[in-house]
């Protein structure tokens, strides 16, 4: 217990410093703005801000990026409730009952309870992060290369098949990401692979340009011709109008607890995250509620449960990232990319080698969530007014800042062309209904999988059975194989099952 107190004190010295508080506030403020404004997205914002993190302390860089991540989870519900226009994908579920509440004149109560539920879910996720990260990292220190390969493969497969209705296309995206990760010099032989004689590609494709190209440019291009301005409720929302009734408090207690538990569970699993957690928590509340007929018509449980689940999942997503070095989603992949750029090797050693970074980040979560609780209640009117900014004024500024930021990383014009290439690739994949998130995961994890796979073969003398002989690696490999088989069978049944029944009936 004394060790934990000392660790938290170390984290407090980092997070409560002038720089820590400044970058934490900057992160949560930007995250809230990104969440409120539809079409920008968390991934695009994080990718655009990655160049800035190269010039500041890594502790503060991760604190800022983390603040943007969970700050967007707070802000995304505002536009969803007021206009049924989700700022983020995970806030879409909140609008199912939040928007009907706003139409009934209860927007204030919905926004107030959303902020409270988000805070409760986030704190629950932080407590789970503090409880599980250190024990999990100690177990991970005993892992060999076989275990790491198995874990990364499980993360890639899970990210492709769980929560996605397009399993085969997601697997194809992962495969493309793995192939793109091969570009550059081979670490063992020094041979240039797929560089086409371009020396600027010897270090591989730039992660920042790839991330912005896949997630940022397609959204900007798709919305560039939009001239309409969202219809905004002109009524001023006062703080006293947000206070919920006793009935609202009574009906919200257990849904917050259940939503936090569901969100923490799915958030800690690679490949699921907040989107799956929000839908599951909403379905659970619809079954547990004494008034299921109210869901979809303004039930307070349908607002607080998904919000608590979403924010608990966001915080719990840091558990595999910080403890094992395995990103559970594309946002965590960017966080790992920032750590690697600063020379910090992701994995269980981070807690021992960089305790100030690890514990400073955790303590900053608590401080950032307190800041968000204060920001999201009195500033609702500001977020609503920002939605009136025409997109025709926003997108040129975004494009210009993006190109400048990409060039400032390595001062190479090639990076801008990589940005454009992946922008069109992301646009094409979106048009063809291919998921781009698995591609980025494959691109980030591909080189790591290759390195550990080669190391495993060297240690075992080329014995492929070592991936099954070792208990932990074998168990994870079997789970991965079973998950992949289940996903392919499910995809095949959806594709051919109904047709087979129609033929039999004919």
C-alpha positions as CSV (number, residue, x, y, z in Angstrom):
1,X,0.0,0.0,0.0
2,X,2.8,2.4,0.8
3,X,4.4,1.7,-2.6
4,X,1.2,2.6,-4.3
5,X,1.0,5.8,-2.3
6,X,4.5,6.7,-3.3
7,X,3.8,6.0,-6.9
8,X,0.7,8.2,-6.9
9,X,2.7,10.9,-5.2
10,X,5.2,10.7,-8.0
11,X,2.4,10.9,-10.5
12,X,0.9,13.9,-8.7
13,X,4.2,15.7,-8.9
14,X,4.1,15.4,-12.7
15,X,0.4,15.9,-13.4
16,X,0.0,18.8,-10.9
17,X,3.0,20.7,-12.2
18,X,2.5,23.9,-14.2
19,X,3.2,22.1,-17.5
20,X,1.1,19.0,-16.5
21,X,-1.9,21.2,-15.7
22,X,-1.5,23.3,-18.8
23,X,-1.3,20.5,-21.2
24,X,-4.0,18.5,-19.4
25,X,-6.4,21.5,-19.7
26,X,-5.4,22.0,-23.3
27,X,-6.0,18.4,-24.1
28,X,-9.4,18.1,-22.5
29,X,-10.5,21.5,-23.9
30,X,-9.5,20.5,-27.5
31,X,-11.1,17.1,-27.0
32,X,-14.4,18.6,-25.9
33,X,-14.4,20.9,-29.0
34,X,-13.6,17.9,-31.2
35,X,-16.4,15.9,-29.6
36,X,-18.9,18.7,-30.1
37,X,-18.0,19.4,-33.7
38,X,-19.2,16.6,-36.0
39,X,-17.0,15.4,-38.8
40,X,-13.5,16.2,-37.3
41,X,-13.0,13.1,-35.3
42,X,-10.6,12.0,-32.5
43,X,-8.2,10.2,-34.8
44,X,-7.8,13.1,-37.2
45,X,-7.2,15.5,-34.3
46,X,-4.6,13.3,-32.6
47,X,-2.8,12.7,-35.9
48,X,-2.7,16.4,-36.7
49,X,-1.3,17.2,-33.2
50,X,1.3,14.5,-33.3
51,X,4.0,16.8,-34.8
52,X,3.6,19.2,-31.8
53,X,4.4,16.4,-29.4
54,X,7.9,16.0,-30.9
55,X,8.9,19.3,-29.4
56,X,7.6,18.9,-25.9
57,X,8.3,16.6,-22.9
58,X,6.9,13.1,-23.5
59,X,5.1,13.2,-20.2
60,X,3.2,16.3,-21.2
61,X,2.7,15.0,-24.7
62,X,0.9,11.9,-23.5
63,X,-1.1,13.8,-21.0
64,X,-2.3,16.1,-23.7
65,X,-3.2,13.3,-26.2
66,X,-4.9,11.4,-23.4
67,X,-7.0,14.4,-22.5
68,X,-8.1,14.8,-26.1
69,X,-9.1,11.2,-26.2
70,X,-11.4,11.1,-23.1
71,X,-12.3,14.8,-23.6
72,X,-13.9,14.0,-26.9
73,X,-16.0,11.3,-25.2
74,X,-17.5,13.9,-23.0
75,X,-18.1,16.5,-25.7
76,X,-19.5,14.1,-28.3
77,X,-22.8,13.7,-26.4
78,X,-23.6,17.4,-26.5
79,X,-24.4,17.7,-30.3
80,X,-26.0,14.2,-30.1
81,X,-28.5,15.3,-27.5
82,X,-29.2,18.8,-28.8
83,X,-29.5,18.1,-32.5
84,X,-29.2,14.3,-32.9
85,X,-25.9,14.9,-34.6
86,X,-23.3,12.8,-32.9
87,X,-19.9,14.4,-32.6
88,X,-18.3,11.0,-32.3
89,X,-19.4,7.5,-33.3
90,X,-19.7,6.3,-29.7
91,X,-22.1,9.2,-28.8
92,X,-24.6,8.0,-31.4
93,X,-26.2,5.7,-28.8
94,X,-26.7,8.6,-26.4
95,X,-28.8,10.4,-28.9
96,X,-31.3,7.6,-29.1
97,X,-32.9,8.8,-25.8
98,X,-31.0,12.1,-25.3
99,X,-32.5,13.8,-28.4
100,X,-36.1,12.8,-27.4
101,X,-35.4,14.3,-24.0
102,X,-34.3,17.5,-25.6
103,X,-37.5,17.6,-27.7
104,X,-39.5,17.2,-24.5
105,X,-37.7,20.3,-23.1
106,X,-35.4,18.2,-20.9
107,X,-32.1,18.9,-22.7
108,X,-30.6,20.4,-19.5
109,X,-31.3,17.3,-17.4
110,X,-29.9,15.1,-20.2
111,X,-26.7,17.1,-20.5
112,X,-26.2,17.3,-16.7
113,X,-26.7,13.6,-16.2
114,X,-24.4,12.9,-19.2
115,X,-21.6,14.8,-17.6
116,X,-22.1,13.0,-14.3
117,X,-22.3,9.6,-15.9
118,X,-19.1,10.3,-18.0
119,X,-17.3,11.3,-14.8
120,X,-18.4,8.2,-12.9
121,X,-17.4,5.9,-15.8
122,X,-14.0,7.6,-16.2
123,X,-13.2,7.3,-12.5
124,X,-14.2,3.6,-12.5
125,X,-11.9,3.0,-15.5
126,X,-9.0,4.8,-13.8
127,X,-9.4,2.8,-10.6
128,X,-9.3,-0.4,-12.7
129,X,-6.2,0.9,-14.5
130,X,-4.4,1.5,-11.2
131,X,-5.5,-1.9,-9.9
132,X,-4.7,-4.1,-12.9
133,X,-1.8,-2.4,-14.7
134,X,1.0,-3.1,-12.2
135,X,0.1,-6.8,-11.7
136,X,-0.4,-7.3,-15.4
137,X,2.9,-5.8,-16.2
138,X,4.7,-8.0,-13.7
139,X,3.2,-11.1,-15.4
140,X,4.1,-9.6,-18.7
141,X,7.8,-9.4,-17.7
142,X,7.8,-13.2,-17.8
143,X,6.6,-13.1,-21.4
144,X,8.9,-14.3,-24.2
145,X,8.8,-13.4,-27.9
146,X,6.2,-16.2,-28.5
147,X,3.8,-14.7,-26.0
148,X,4.2,-11.2,-27.6
149,X,3.5,-12.5,-31.1
150,X,0.5,-14.4,-29.9
151,X,-0.9,-11.3,-28.0
152,X,-0.3,-9.0,-31.0
153,X,-2.0,-11.5,-33.3
154,X,-4.9,-11.7,-31.0
155,X,-5.2,-7.9,-30.9
156,X,-5.2,-7.7,-34.7
157,X,-7.8,-10.5,-35.1
158,X,-10.0,-9.1,-32.4
159,X,-9.9,-5.6,-33.9
160,X,-10.9,-7.0,-37.2
161,X,-13.7,-9.4,-36.3
162,X,-15.3,-8.1,-33.0
163,X,-17.9,-5.4,-33.4
164,X,-17.6,-5.3,-37.2
165,X,-20.2,-6.6,-39.7
166,X,-17.6,-6.8,-42.4
167,X,-15.2,-9.4,-41.2
168,X,-13.5,-10.4,-44.5
169,X,-13.0,-6.7,-45.5
170,X,-11.5,-5.9,-42.0
171,X,-9.1,-8.8,-42.3
172,X,-8.1,-7.6,-45.8
173,X,-7.5,-4.1,-44.3
174,X,-5.3,-5.7,-41.6
175,X,-3.3,-7.6,-44.2
176,X,-2.8,-4.4,-46.2
177,X,-1.5,-2.7,-43.1
178,X,0.9,-5.5,-42.3
179,X,2.2,-5.3,-45.9
180,X,2.7,-1.5,-45.7
181,X,4.6,-2.1,-42.4
182,X,7.2,-4.0,-44.4
183,X,8.4,-0.9,-46.3
184,X,11.9,0.2,-45.2
185,X,15.1,-1.4,-44.3
186,X,15.1,-5.0,-42.9
187,X,16.3,-4.8,-39.3
188,X,18.4,-8.1,-39.6
189,X,19.9,-7.9,-43.0
190,X,19.7,-4.2,-43.8
191,X,18.1,-4.9,-47.2
192,X,15.7,-2.3,-48.5
193,X,12.2,-3.6,-49.0
194,X,9.6,-2.1,-51.3
195,X,11.3,1.3,-51.3
196,X,11.6,1.5,-55.1
197,X,15.0,3.1,-54.7
198,X,13.7,6.0,-52.6
199,X,16.0,6.7,-49.7
200,X,13.4,8.6,-47.9
201,X,11.5,5.4,-47.4
202,X,14.3,3.5,-45.8
203,X,12.8,4.3,-42.4
204,X,9.4,3.2,-43.5
205,X,6.2,5.2,-44.2
206,X,5.7,8.1,-41.7
207,X,3.1,7.2,-39.2
208,X,1.7,10.7,-38.9
209,X,1.1,11.1,-42.6
210,X,-0.5,7.6,-42.8
211,X,-2.8,8.3,-39.8
212,X,-4.0,11.7,-41.0
213,X,-4.3,10.4,-44.6
214,X,-6.5,7.5,-43.5
215,X,-8.7,9.3,-41.0
216,X,-8.5,13.0,-41.5
217,X,-8.4,13.8,-45.2
218,X,-11.4,11.5,-46.2
219,X,-13.6,13.4,-43.7
220,X,-12.4,16.7,-45.0
221,X,-12.8,15.8,-48.6
222,X,-16.3,14.3,-48.0
223,X,-17.5,17.4,-46.2
224,X,-15.7,20.0,-48.4
225,X,-18.7,20.9,-50.5
226,X,-21.1,21.1,-47.5
227,X,-22.7,24.5,-47.4
228,X,-25.5,23.9,-44.9
229,X,-25.3,25.0,-41.3
230,X,-26.7,22.8,-38.6
231,X,-30.0,24.0,-37.1
232,X,-29.1,25.0,-33.6
233,X,-31.6,25.4,-30.7
234,X,-31.5,29.2,-30.0
235,X,-32.8,28.9,-26.5
236,X,-30.2,29.7,-23.8
237,X,-29.6,26.7,-21.5
238,X,-29.1,27.9,-18.0
239,X,-27.4,26.0,-15.2
240,X,-30.4,25.8,-13.0
241,X,-32.4,24.3,-15.9
242,X,-30.0,21.3,-15.9
243,X,-30.7,20.1,-12.4
244,X,-32.3,16.6,-12.6
245,X,-35.2,15.5,-10.5
246,X,-35.1,12.9,-7.6
247,X,-36.6,10.4,-10.0
248,X,-33.8,11.0,-12.5
249,X,-31.2,10.4,-9.8
250,X,-32.9,7.3,-8.6
251,X,-33.3,5.8,-12.0
252,X,-29.7,6.6,-13.0
253,X,-27.7,5.1,-10.2
254,X,-27.6,1.4,-11.1
255,X,-27.4,2.0,-14.9
256,X,-24.2,4.1,-14.3
257,X,-22.7,1.2,-12.3
258,X,-23.6,-1.4,-14.8
259,X,-22.5,0.8,-17.7
260,X,-19.2,1.4,-16.0
261,X,-18.6,-2.3,-15.5
262,X,-19.5,-3.2,-19.1
263,X,-17.4,-0.3,-20.5
264,X,-14.3,-1.3,-18.4
265,X,-14.6,-4.9,-19.6
266,X,-14.9,-4.2,-23.3
267,X,-12.4,-1.3,-23.1
268,X,-9.7,-3.6,-21.7
269,X,-10.2,-6.1,-24.6
270,X,-8.2,-5.2,-27.7
271,X,-10.4,-4.5,-30.7
272,X,-13.7,-3.7,-29.0
273,X,-13.7,-0.3,-27.2
274,X,-16.3,2.2,-26.5
275,X,-18.5,1.7,-29.6
276,X,-19.3,-2.0,-28.7
277,X,-19.6,-1.1,-25.0
278,X,-22.2,1.6,-25.6
279,X,-24.4,-0.7,-27.7
280,X,-24.1,-3.5,-25.2
281,X,-24.8,-1.3,-22.2
282,X,-27.9,0.2,-23.9
283,X,-29.2,-3.3,-24.7
284,X,-28.6,-4.5,-21.1
285,X,-30.5,-1.5,-19.7
286,X,-33.4,-2.0,-22.1
287,X,-33.7,-5.6,-20.7
288,X,-33.2,-4.6,-17.0
289,X,-35.4,-1.6,-17.0
290,X,-38.9,-1.6,-15.4
291,X,-40.0,0.7,-18.2
292,X,-38.6,-0.8,-21.4
293,X,-41.4,0.9,-23.4
294,X,-39.7,4.3,-22.7
295,X,-36.5,3.5,-24.4
296,X,-36.1,5.4,-27.6
297,X,-38.6,8.0,-26.3
298,X,-36.5,9.7,-23.6
299,X,-35.5,7.2,-21.0
300,X,-32.8,8.6,-18.7
301,X,-31.3,5.1,-18.4
302,X,-30.7,5.1,-22.1
303,X,-28.5,8.3,-21.7
304,X,-26.4,7.6,-18.6
305,X,-25.6,3.9,-19.2
306,X,-24.0,4.3,-22.6
307,X,-22.1,7.5,-21.5
308,X,-20.7,5.7,-18.4
309,X,-19.8,2.7,-20.5
310,X,-18.1,4.8,-23.2
311,X,-15.9,6.7,-20.8
312,X,-15.0,3.7,-18.7
313,X,-14.0,1.9,-21.9
314,X,-11.8,4.9,-22.9
315,X,-9.8,4.7,-19.6
316,X,-9.7,0.9,-19.6
317,X,-8.2,0.9,-23.1
318,X,-5.0,2.2,-21.5
319,X,-4.6,-1.1,-19.5
320,X,-3.2,-3.3,-22.4
321,X,-1.5,-0.3,-23.9
322,X,0.6,0.7,-20.9
323,X,1.0,-2.8,-19.4
324,X,1.7,-4.9,-22.4
325,X,2.4,-2.4,-25.2
326,X,-0.5,-3.7,-27.2
327,X,-2.8,-1.0,-28.7
328,X,-6.4,-2.0,-28.4
329,X,-7.6,0.6,-31.0
330,X,-6.1,3.1,-33.4
331,X,-6.0,5.9,-30.8
332,X,-3.8,3.7,-28.6
333,X,-1.7,3.0,-31.6
334,X,-1.0,6.7,-32.0
335,X,-0.1,6.9,-28.3
336,X,2.4,4.1,-28.7
337,X,3.8,5.9,-31.8
338,X,4.4,9.0,-29.7
339,X,6.2,6.9,-27.0
340,X,8.4,5.3,-29.6
341,X,9.3,8.6,-31.2
342,X,10.5,9.8,-27.8
343,X,12.7,6.7,-27.4
344,X,10.3,5.0,-24.9
345,X,9.8,1.3,-25.6
346,X,6.2,0.4,-25.0
347,X,5.5,-2.6,-22.8
348,X,5.7,-3.8,-19.2
349,X,9.2,-2.2,-18.6
350,X,7.6,1.3,-18.9
351,X,6.4,1.1,-15.3
352,X,10.0,0.5,-14.1
353,X,12.0,2.5,-16.5
354,X,9.6,5.5,-16.8
355,X,7.5,5.6,-13.6
356,X,7.0,9.4,-13.8
357,X,5.4,9.0,-17.3
358,X,3.2,6.0,-16.2
359,X,1.9,7.4,-12.9
360,X,1.8,11.0,-14.1
361,X,-0.5,9.9,-17.0
362,X,-2.8,8.0,-14.6
363,X,-3.0,10.9,-12.1
364,X,-3.7,13.3,-15.0
365,X,-6.8,11.2,-15.9
366,X,-8.3,12.1,-12.5
367,X,-7.4,15.8,-12.8
368,X,-8.6,16.0,-16.4
369,X,-11.9,14.4,-15.6
370,X,-12.4,17.0,-12.8
371,X,-11.6,19.7,-15.4
372,X,-14.1,18.2,-17.8
373,X,-16.8,18.1,-15.2
374,X,-16.4,21.8,-14.6
375,X,-16.1,22.6,-18.4
376,X,-19.1,20.6,-19.6
377,X,-21.7,22.1,-17.4
378,X,-21.4,25.9,-17.7
379,X,-20.0,26.0,-21.3
380,X,-22.8,24.2,-23.1
381,X,-24.0,27.4,-24.7
382,X,-20.5,28.0,-26.2
383,X,-20.4,24.5,-27.8
384,X,-23.8,25.1,-29.3
385,X,-22.7,28.5,-30.8
386,X,-19.6,26.9,-32.3
387,X,-21.8,24.5,-34.3
388,X,-23.0,27.5,-36.3
389,X,-19.5,28.0,-37.9
390,X,-19.9,27.2,-41.6
391,X,-17.8,24.2,-42.7
392,X,-16.6,26.1,-45.8
393,X,-14.6,28.3,-43.4
394,X,-13.3,25.4,-41.3
395,X,-11.9,23.0,-43.9
396,X,-9.3,25.2,-45.6
397,X,-7.8,26.1,-42.3
398,X,-7.7,22.4,-41.3
399,X,-6.0,21.4,-44.6
400,X,-3.4,24.1,-44.4
401,X,-2.5,23.3,-40.8
402,X,-2.3,19.6,-41.6
403,X,0.1,20.0,-44.4
404,X,2.3,22.4,-42.4
405,X,2.3,19.9,-39.5
406,X,3.2,17.0,-41.7
407,X,6.1,18.8,-43.3
408,X,7.5,20.1,-39.9
409,X,8.0,16.5,-38.7
410,X,10.9,15.5,-41.0
411,X,11.0,18.6,-43.3
412,X,10.4,16.3,-46.3
413,X,8.0,17.1,-49.1
414,X,7.6,13.3,-49.6
415,X,5.6,13.1,-46.4
416,X,3.0,15.5,-47.9
417,X,2.7,13.2,-50.9
418,X,2.3,10.2,-48.6
419,X,-0.4,12.1,-46.8
420,X,-2.3,12.8,-50.1
421,X,-1.8,9.2,-51.2
422,X,-3.3,7.7,-48.1
423,X,-6.0,10.4,-48.1
424,X,-7.3,9.0,-51.4
425,X,-6.7,5.5,-50.2
426,X,-8.9,6.2,-47.1
427,X,-11.5,7.8,-49.3
428,X,-11.6,4.8,-51.6
429,X,-11.8,2.4,-48.7
430,X,-14.6,4.3,-47.2
431,X,-16.5,4.3,-50.5
432,X,-16.0,0.6,-50.8
433,X,-17.0,0.1,-47.1
434,X,-13.6,-1.2,-45.9
435,X,-12.7,-0.4,-42.4
436,X,-9.5,1.8,-42.2
437,X,-8.9,1.3,-38.4
438,X,-7.6,-2.3,-38.8
439,X,-5.2,-1.1,-41.5
440,X,-3.6,1.4,-39.1
441,X,-3.4,-1.3,-36.4
442,X,-1.7,-3.7,-38.8
443,X,0.7,-0.9,-40.0
444,X,1.7,-0.2,-36.4
445,X,1.9,-3.7,-35.1
446,X,3.3,-5.3,-38.2
447,X,7.0,-4.4,-37.7
448,X,6.7,-5.4,-34.0
449,X,5.2,-8.8,-34.8
450,X,7.9,-9.4,-37.4
451,X,10.7,-8.5,-34.9
452,X,9.3,-10.7,-32.1
453,X,8.5,-13.5,-34.6
454,X,12.1,-13.7,-35.8
455,X,13.4,-13.5,-32.3
456,X,11.1,-16.4,-31.3
457,X,12.4,-18.5,-34.2
458,X,16.0,-17.7,-33.3
459,X,15.5,-18.6,-29.6
460,X,13.7,-21.9,-30.5
461,X,16.0,-22.9,-33.3
462,X,13.3,-22.4,-35.9
463,X,10.8,-24.6,-34.1
464,X,7.3,-23.3,-35.0
465,X,5.7,-25.6,-32.4
466,X,7.2,-23.3,-29.7
467,X,4.1,-21.1,-30.2
468,X,2.0,-24.0,-29.0
469,X,4.3,-25.7,-26.6
470,X,4.6,-22.7,-24.2
471,X,1.4,-22.7,-22.1
472,X,0.6,-19.0,-22.3
473,X,1.5,-18.6,-25.9
474,X,-0.3,-21.8,-26.8
475,X,-3.5,-20.7,-25.0
476,X,-3.5,-17.3,-26.7
477,X,-2.8,-18.9,-30.1
478,X,-5.7,-21.3,-29.7
479,X,-8.0,-18.5,-28.7
480,X,-6.9,-16.4,-31.7
481,X,-7.5,-19.4,-34.0
482,X,-10.9,-20.1,-32.6
483,X,-11.9,-16.4,-32.8
484,X,-10.7,-16.2,-36.5
485,X,-12.5,-19.5,-37.3
486,X,-15.7,-18.3,-35.6
487,X,-15.6,-15.0,-37.5
488,X,-15.1,-16.6,-40.9
489,X,-17.8,-19.1,-40.3
490,X,-20.2,-16.4,-39.2
491,X,-19.3,-14.3,-42.3
492,X,-19.8,-17.3,-44.5
493,X,-23.1,-18.1,-43.0
494,X,-24.3,-14.5,-43.5
495,X,-23.2,-14.6,-47.1
496,X,-24.4,-18.1,-48.2
497,X,-26.7,-19.3,-45.5
498,X,-29.9,-17.5,-46.5
499,X,-29.2,-18.2,-50.1
500,X,-28.9,-21.9,-49.4
501,X,-32.2,-21.9,-47.6
502,X,-33.9,-20.1,-50.5
503,X,-32.5,-22.7,-52.9
504,X,-33.7,-25.6,-50.7
505,X,-37.1,-24.0,-50.4
506,X,-37.4,-23.6,-54.2
